[in-house]
Structure formats: C-alpha cells, structure tokens
Amino acid sequence: MQDDRLRPRPMQGDVLATPRSRLRPLERYDLPGLSRLLADPRVMRHSLHGVQDMAGSRRFLDACRASYADKGFGYWAVVHPVSRALMGFCGFDHEILDGERELAIGYRYAVHHWGRGLATEVALAVVAHAFAITDCESLVAVVDPTNVPSSRVAQNAGFVWEGMTTLEGQRVKVYRRHRYREVRSC
C-alpha cells in the first residue's frame, strides 16, 4: 500500500507568487481566457501544435488538471496578483526527448505581457519550485529555433543551450538548467 504522504495532492489556491503574478491551478472557468490565448496566432506562432480552437483548449486544460491530480504539478495559470486576470501559463511536465523522459518547463503569455520580464520572473520561480518538489537533476526548455524571445527567457532563467533535436517532427533547440547552477536574479 502506498504511503499517503507520497501521494500527489489536489492543488488548491496559489501554488507560487512572484512580485507581479500568482500561479494557481487552471480551473474550468479559465477556459474562455485560455482559449483566447491559445487561439492567438501571435502567441501560438512557435507552438508545435499551432493555434487551438475551443476543443483544443479544453483538451489542454483537462490534461493540466489530470497532471495536477496524478503528479502534483503541471502548467499553472499565471494571473495578476490583484485582478486575478489570466496573463498566461507556466509550469513543467514530462517530455520525451531523444528517448529520454525529461522534466520540461513551458510557458505562454498574452501578447500585451511580452517584453516586460514577466516570463523570466515566473520561469525563475517555477524552476525553483520544480527543484524543491521533485528529485530531478535538471530541467529542459524546448524552443522553436526562430523564437528568439523564448530562447532569451530560458537563458535568463539559467538554462544553457545544449543542442538541437527533433520533437514531433520539428527541429527544436534544447536548453538545460541543472539543479545546482547558480543564476543571477532579475
């Protein structure tokens, strides 16, 4: 019988806080805002899966919620600390790269939140949280080679370019952040 202390617990309330955001589990009521985010061609330009309709957004939300229940982590809603408006999402989950199961960070933000350092601020908090709640030795960030801003976020969060690989038929850059690497804060 599994020890109840080791079982993933359903997530409630805020998971993390940064100076300009709060991270919490995605909820069913986030579907309209999440759908707007995932339907924006500018946001999804570098996505392996492209622009999503409402059904695709619902599948993503359901997968996130299943991950919270099964693993205790996933991709969380990034919300404004006062208004609680959805700004995007960030978190981590497993990805298979070159036959190896890796823990990978992922993030997407509404266009009007780009270029302000928010993605790096949140990524740093998510990396620290990942290392605090898992025993992984490293995290990866998988980035479309043409997505310079996303590469910059990964680098500013302490990830180092490792090389190129193919994921779901597309060439991608792989950045890696090791557990014990010191990173300057933003």
matplotlib code that plots the C-alpha trace (Angstrom):
import matplotlib.pyplot as plt

x = [0.0, 1.3, 2.2, -0.4, 2.3, 3.8, 0.6, 0.0, -2.5, -5.1, -3.9, -5.9, -5.2, -2.0, 1.0, 3.6, 3.9, 6.2, 6.3, 4.0, 2.0, 0.4, 0.4, -2.5, -4.1, -6.0, -9.8, -12.7, -13.7, -10.3, -11.4, -12.6, -9.4, -7.2, -9.0, -8.3, -4.7, -4.3, -6.3, -4.0, -1.7, 1.0, 1.1, 1.0, 3.3, 6.1, 3.9, 4.4, 0.6, -0.3, -3.4, -6.0, -9.8, -12.1, -11.9, -8.1, -8.0, -10.4, -8.1, -5.1, -6.9, -8.1, -4.6, -3.2, -5.9, -5.1, -1.4, -2.1, -4.1, -1.6, 1.8, 1.1, 2.4, 1.8, 1.2, -0.4, -2.4, -0.3, -2.7, -2.4, -1.9, -4.8, -7.3, -6.6, -6.9, -5.3, -2.0, -0.8, 0.5, 3.8, 4.9, 6.6, 5.7, 7.4, 8.5, 10.2, 13.4, 15.7, 14.1, 14.7, 12.0, 12.8, 11.1, 10.4, 9.4, 6.8, 5.2, 2.9, 1.7, -0.8, 0.9, 0.4, 2.5, 5.5, 8.8, 8.5, 10.5, 7.4, 8.2, 11.7, 10.4, 7.9, 10.2, 12.8, 10.1, 8.9, 12.4, 13.0, 9.7, 10.4, 13.7, 12.0, 9.2, 11.0, 14.2, 15.1, 18.7, 17.9, 15.0, 14.9, 13.3, 12.4, 12.3, 11.5, 14.8, 13.2, 11.7, 14.4, 12.4, 11.6, 15.3, 16.2, 13.7, 15.3, 18.8, 17.8, 16.3, 19.6, 19.1, 22.2, 21.9, 22.5, 21.8, 19.2, 16.8, 13.6, 10.3, 7.1, 8.7, 10.1, 13.6, 13.9, 16.6, 17.1, 18.3, 19.1, 19.2, 20.9, 19.7, 22.9, 23.6, 23.7, 21.7, 21.5, 18.1, 16.3]
y = [0.0, 3.5, 5.9, 8.7, 11.3, 10.4, 10.6, 13.7, 16.0, 18.0, 21.6, 24.4, 28.1, 29.8, 27.5, 30.3, 34.0, 36.4, 40.2, 40.6, 37.4, 34.5, 30.9, 28.7, 25.6, 26.2, 25.9, 25.2, 28.9, 29.8, 28.1, 31.3, 33.2, 30.2, 29.7, 33.3, 32.8, 29.6, 30.9, 33.9, 33.3, 35.6, 33.6, 30.2, 31.1, 28.9, 26.2, 22.6, 22.2, 25.6, 27.6, 25.8, 26.1, 25.8, 22.0, 22.0, 24.5, 22.2, 19.2, 21.2, 22.4, 18.8, 17.5, 20.1, 19.2, 15.5, 16.2, 18.1, 15.1, 12.5, 14.2, 17.3, 19.6, 20.8, 24.0, 26.7, 29.8, 32.9, 35.6, 39.2, 39.4, 41.9, 41.5, 37.7, 38.2, 35.4, 36.6, 33.2, 29.9, 28.5, 25.2, 21.9, 18.4, 15.4, 15.4, 12.6, 13.9, 11.5, 8.6, 10.0, 11.2, 14.8, 17.4, 20.4, 23.9, 25.5, 29.0, 31.2, 34.7, 37.1, 39.5, 42.6, 40.9, 40.3, 42.2, 43.2, 40.5, 38.7, 35.4, 35.3, 36.3, 33.5, 31.0, 31.5, 30.8, 27.7, 26.3, 26.8, 25.1, 22.2, 21.5, 21.9, 19.3, 16.8, 14.9, 15.8, 16.8, 19.1, 20.7, 21.3, 24.1, 23.2, 26.2, 26.7, 27.8, 31.0, 32.0, 34.4, 35.9, 32.4, 31.5, 34.7, 33.8, 30.3, 31.8, 34.5, 31.7, 29.9, 27.4, 26.8, 25.8, 22.1, 21.4, 20.6, 17.6, 16.7, 16.7, 15.7, 16.0, 19.5, 20.7, 22.4, 23.9, 22.2, 24.3, 22.7, 24.0, 21.9, 21.8, 23.3, 26.0, 29.5, 32.1, 35.8, 37.1, 39.6]
z = [0.0, -0.9, 1.8, 1.8, 2.4, -1.0, -3.0, -5.2, -3.6, -5.4, -5.8, -4.3, -4.1, -5.3, -5.9, -6.3, -6.1, -7.8, -7.4, -10.4, -10.6, -8.8, -10.2, -9.5, -11.0, -14.2, -13.5, -15.7, -15.5, -17.2, -20.4, -22.2, -21.4, -22.1, -25.4, -26.4, -25.6, -27.5, -30.5, -30.9, -33.9, -32.5, -29.2, -31.0, -33.9, -32.5, -31.0, -32.1, -32.2, -33.7, -33.0, -30.9, -31.1, -28.0, -28.1, -28.2, -25.4, -23.4, -24.0, -22.8, -19.7, -19.0, -19.4, -17.0, -14.4, -14.8, -14.3, -11.0, -9.8, -11.0, -10.4, -8.2, -10.9, -14.4, -16.2, -14.0, -14.7, -14.4, -13.0, -12.0, -8.2, -7.7, -10.5, -10.9, -14.7, -16.7, -18.2, -19.5, -18.1, -17.0, -15.4, -16.1, -17.1, -18.7, -22.3, -24.2, -25.9, -27.8, -26.0, -22.5, -20.1, -19.2, -17.0, -19.3, -18.5, -20.7, -20.9, -23.0, -22.3, -23.9, -26.3, -24.0, -21.4, -23.7, -23.3, -19.7, -18.0, -16.6, -18.3, -16.9, -13.4, -13.4, -15.0, -12.2, -9.6, -11.5, -11.8, -8.1, -7.3, -9.7, -7.9, -4.5, -5.1, -7.4, -7.3, -10.9, -11.5, -14.4, -16.4, -20.1, -22.1, -25.7, -28.0, -31.7, -33.3, -34.6, -31.3, -30.0, -27.1, -25.7, -26.0, -24.1, -21.3, -21.0, -20.9, -18.4, -16.2, -16.1, -19.0, -21.2, -24.8, -25.2, -28.8, -31.4, -31.6, -33.3, -31.4, -33.0, -36.4, -35.9, -35.2, -31.8, -29.6, -26.2, -23.2, -19.9, -16.3, -13.7, -10.1, -8.6, -11.2, -9.6, -11.5, -11.1, -10.2, -12.4]

ax = plt.figure().add_subplot(projection="3d")
ax.plot(x, y, z, "-o")
ax.set_aspect("equal")
plt.show()
